[in-house]
Amino acid sequence: MFTTTDFIPKKYTATIESGNFEWSAPSNIALVKYWGKKDNQIPANPSVSFTLNNCKTITKLGFEKKPNQDNFSFDLLFEGKPKEDFKPKIQKFLERVEVYLPFLKEYHFTIDTQNTFPHSSGIASSASGMAALAMNFMSLEKALNPEMSDDYFFQKASFLARLGSGSACRSVKGNVVVWGNQTNIKGSTDLYGVEFPYTIHDNFKNFQDTILLVDKGEKQVSSTVGHDLMHNHPYAERRFAQAHENLDQLITIFENGNLDEFIKVVESEALTLHAMMMTSMPYFILMKPNTLQIINAIWKFRNETQIPVCFTLDAGANVHVLYPENVKEKVLQFIQSELVVFCQNGQYICDEIGNGVIAI
């Protein structure tokens, strides 16, 4: 396991004047949710997620040495066009990671990024976006330090991604990723995401996630503000303990393939996340009426058919419909006939478990 100081480089052995790298990084969906954080993007509780396959960010990083090395210098393009409102977040990220990437002020960067899913679809792009950016910076560091091991490369990328967006550290490696210190999970740490190290039953291979786009508007409360509201939350401590308990349960569930138990943990986690929002001060509700319509329809369908389909939610109104690959046809039929009506403009995205970042 690496520590924070391991990620501060000693001396680079190579030099590079200019070039470019390109990576794609996927979004991820947490099964056990992280809500609440300490300083330096440290999670208040551990989480585990499925890495997605189709919803991803593709980022190209161009770089060239510059004479003035007093400050950060970068241009930011989103889908080929300048995107000024993304720049403050990137600036903040560079400031946070400079101690770990001391070469950052030596180059002018051109960051050209795009998503495979519609921007402002209500799917969090900060996780995939920060993971893709971290991979590019690590590629540059590896060029400066060619002896770097693969293990160090990926774990430091996850560590850096976390400093941009907490859940981004779960978007580097697939398919099931744990972030946060959990006694019963070997190698787990608050510093970066690790691949789930134990057996995963065939029931969870190629698991499907159909994302129903209920509301594509801007959230009225940002995740950062939401996390901060856990500091004085009356139920925070119990919630953090519950996350550890649910993660322990999932170790057994992943091994024995018990889909009924999986459904209980995953749906309970989703509702608990939103219960924390509703009971914070100030309180807020991110679910929409159609979110509840979908949840009730899923419960009714599961009850009537015994098909093991369930839902989870992020910090927003959209619904992730999770189900094994062997019931895909029936579930998609159900989604098209009964759930699409609750989606904004009838939009939904079909996704599945993926493997993490890819160099392009």
N, C-alpha and C positions, 0 to 999 in steps of 0.2 A: 504493500500500500504506500502511496505517495503522500507526503505532507505538503503544506503550503510552501515551505522553504525549498522543497525539491523542485518546485516550478519556477524558482528564480534562477535564470541561467547564469553560468560562470562566465565563460568566454566563448565567443564564436570562432570557429576554425576556418570558415570560408567567407568569401565576399560575393555579393551579387548586386549588379547595378540596376537592372530592370527586368521585367518579365510579367507573366500573369499566371494565375491559377484559377480553377473553376471547380466548385463543388455543389452537389445538391444535398439538402438535409431535409428529413421529413418532419411533419408535425407528429405529435404523440397524444394519446388520450390516457389520462390517469385513471386507474381502477381504485386504488387507495389514494385519496386526494391530499395534496399539501396545501394547507391554508394557514397562514401565519408564518412570519419569518423573523430571525434575529438579525444582528448586524452582518454586513458583508454577504448578503444573500444566503445565509445559512437557514435551512428549513427548521421550523419548530417541531415538525414530525416527519417521519419517513414516508415515502410514496412509492408506488409501483405503476408502471404504464405499459401499454402496448405501443410499440413504434408503428406508425402508419406507413403505407406504401405509396399512395398516389398523391396525397396532399403534401406538397413539398415546396421549398424555396430553392431556387437555383441562383447562385451568386458567383459572379466573376470578379476577381480582384486583379487590377492592373497596378503596377508599382514602378516607380523610378526614383533614383537617388536625387536629393535636392540640396542646393548649397546652404540654405538657411535651415538649421536644425533646432530652432528654438520652440517651435510649436507643431501641433498636429496639422496636417494638410490633406484634405480629401474632397473629392467630388462624389456625390451620391446620385445614382440614376435608378429610377424604378421603372421597369419595363421600357428602358431606353430613354426616359425623359427625366430631367432634373427634378428631384423631390426634396425641396428645402425643409419641409416639416418633419422629415425623418432624421435630419442632421443632428439635432440636439441629443437624441438618444444615442447615436453613434459616437458623438463627442464625449458623452458621459462614459460610455463603454471604454473608449480609448484611455480616458483618464484612469479608470478603475484597473485596467490591465497593463498599464505601462510598466509597472515594476516587474511584471512577468515577461514582457515583450519589449526590452529596452531599445529595440531598433525602430520603434514606431515613428519617432520624430525625424528619422533619417530619410524617409521616403514620402513622396506624394502618392496618394492612393486614388484610384478610380474604382469605386464599388458599384457594380452594375447588377441589380437584383430583380428577380421576378418570381411570382408564385404560380404554381400549376392550378391553384384554386382561385376563385374570384376574390380580389382584395375587397375588404369590407363585407365579406360574406358572413362575418361573425365567427369565422374560424381563426383562432389565435395564430398569427404569423410570427409573433416575436420568438417563439421557441424554435421554429424551423429557420427563421432569419438569422438569429444569433448563432445557432449551431453552424450554419453554412459559413458565416463570416469567421467564426473561430477556426474552422477547418482551413480556410484560406490563409489566415495568419500563421497557423501552425505549419502549413506547407512552406511558407517563407522561412519560418524559423528552422525547419528541417534542412532547407537549402543552405542556411548559414551554419548549421550544425549537423552534417551528414551522418554522424555516428549515432544519432538519436534512435532509440529503440521504438518499435511499433507500439508497444504497451504504453510507454511514456507519451508518445505522440497523441494517441487517442484519449488517454486519461487527462492529459493537460488540455486538450481541445474541449473536453466536457467541462473541466474546471473553469476555463475561460468563458465558455458559453453561459455557464451559471451566473457569472458576474454581469452578463448582459440581460439575461432573463432566467429566473430560477429554473423553470421547467425545460429550458433549452438544453440543460445538461443531460436530459433523458432522450434527446434526439440524435445523439451521436452514434451509438451502437444499438443493434436490435437484438431480438424482437420484443423481449420483455426486459424492462430496465428498472432497477431499484436505485432510488436516490435517498440518502439519509441513513443515519446510523441505526441499524436494527440488530440486536444481539444475536438472533438466530440466523442471520444471513451473512455468510462469510465474505469478507472484503467490502461490505457496505460502509459507506462514509457520507458525511455531510458535504464533502468537498466536490464530489463529482458523481455522475451516474455510473453504475456497473451493470453488466449483463447479469440477469438472474442466474445464479450458479447451480441450481438444482434441476431435477427432472421436470420436464413439462409434458404432460399427457397428450396423446394424439388428438384428443378432443379440442385442444387449443391451437393446434397447428392450422395455419391458414384461416384463423378466426376472422370473421367479417365485421366491418364497421360501416354502416350506412348512415351518413350524417344528414339529418333533416334540417334544412335552413329555415328556421321558424322566424327569425328576426335578424335582418342583416344590418341594422342600424348600429350606431356607436353606442357602446354600453354607457349607462348613466353614471356608473361608478367604476373606476379603473381597478384592475387587480391589485395594483400597488396600494391604493387606498384601502381596499378590502382586507388585504393582508395586515395592514397596520391596525385595523380595528380589532384584531385578535389580541392585542396587547392587554387591554383591560376587559376582555370579554368574560362574562360570568361563567360560561361553560367551557372556556379554553382548555383548562388542564384535563378535564374529562375527555374532551375531544382528542387531544394529543395522545392520551392513553389508548383511546378506542382505535386510533390509526395503527398503533403498534399491534394491538390485538387482532385487527382485521388482516394485517400483513402476515402475521403468524398463521392465521387460518388459511390464507391463500397459498402458503408453502405446501400445506397438505392437499389443498384442492387442486393445485397445479399438478401434483404427483398422481393423485387418484382419479382425476378427471371428472369429479362430481359437479355436474353443471347446475344442479338445483342449489347447492351450497354457494357456488360461484355467483349465481344470480342474486342470492340474498345479500352477500357481501357488497357486490358492485352497486346494486340499487340503493342499499342502505347508505353507502358512502356518498352517492350522488345527492341523496336527499339531505344527508347530514351537512354537506357543504353548503347547501342553500339554507338550511336551518340556521347555520352559523351567521349567514348574512342577515337573515330576518330577525335575529336576536342580538345583533350588535347595536352599539349606540354611536352614531346614528345607524338606524336599521335601513335595509333596502331589499328590494325584490328584483331579481334579474329574470326570473321565469315570466313567461307571457301566458295568457289564457290558452293559446294553442299548444304550449309546452305541456300543460296539464291534460289537454284533450288527447295528446299523443300517448302520454304515460298511461292514462286510463284505457285507451284502446289496446295498448300492448298487453296490459294486465288481462284484459278480457280475452284477447286472442290466445295468450299463453294458457289461460285457464281452460278455454274451450278445446284447444288443439293439443295441449301438452308439448308443444314445440318450444325448446329451450331458448327463447329469444328474450333479451332484456335491454334496459336502457342505462345509459349514464349521461351525465351533464358536465359541462365545463362551467366556468363562472360566466354564464350567459344563458340565453333562451334556447339555443339549438339543442337537439336531441341526437345523441349517438346511439344507434340501434346495433347491439352486439349479438352475434349468433354464430354457431359453428358452420363450417362450409357445407356440410352434408344436408343442411336444411335451406340452403341459399335460395333455391327456386321458389319454395313456398313462402318464405319470408319476403322476398322481393315482390311477389304477387300481392301479398298482404299490404306492403308499403304502398304499392301503386294503386291498389283499389281503395284503401282506407286512410292512409296517412298523408299522402301527397297533398290532399286538400287543405291540410293545416300548415303547409310550407309556404313561405313567401314566394310568390310567382311560381309555385309548384316545384321549387328547386331542391334537389338533394344530390349528394355526392356518394358514390359507391367506393369504399376503400376496404383495406384488409391489412393484416399484420405484415410489416415489412422488415427490412434488415438494417436500416440506418443510413449513414452518409455514403455517398458515391462520388469518387473523383471523376470529373468529366474531361 
